[in-house]
C-alpha cells in the first residue's frame, strides 16, 4: 500500500484544501493529513488569526471521505521521520525553512516529494481579508 502524507494548518477550510487532499490521494492508496497544532502556528505564521482550535480542525478534516487518517504535528520537519509514508505531497506555497528541511529529509530517505498546484484565486489569506473587510 502506498501512503501519502500532506500537512498544513487547514483553518478557514475551503475548496483549495479539499482539492489538495483529492490530488494527494491520487498519488497513493492511503492519505494521512497532518494538522498543525494551534500552539505552533504562530511560529511560522506570526500574523495568523486562527479561527478553529486544533481539535475542531482535526474534526473537519477527519470527516472527509478522501482522508484515511488525521494526525497532529508541531514542526513539519520533525513529524515526517515519525510517520510511515511513501509520498510527501505539499502545496507550492509551502516553502519556509521547516519545509525545506522536510524536503531534504525526504530526499535523503528515499521518500518522493510532489508539489501540488494551488487552486487559482482560492486561499485562506484572501478569505480572511474579505471577512475582515466585511466586519469594518
Secondary structure, 3 states (H helix, E strand, C coil): CCEEEEEECCCCCCHHHHHHHHHHHCCCCEEEEEEECHHHHHHHCCCCCCCCCHHHHHHHHHCCCCCCEEEEECCHHHHHHHCCCCEEEEECCCCCHHHHHHHHHHHHCCCEEEEECCCCCCCHHHHHHHHHHHHC
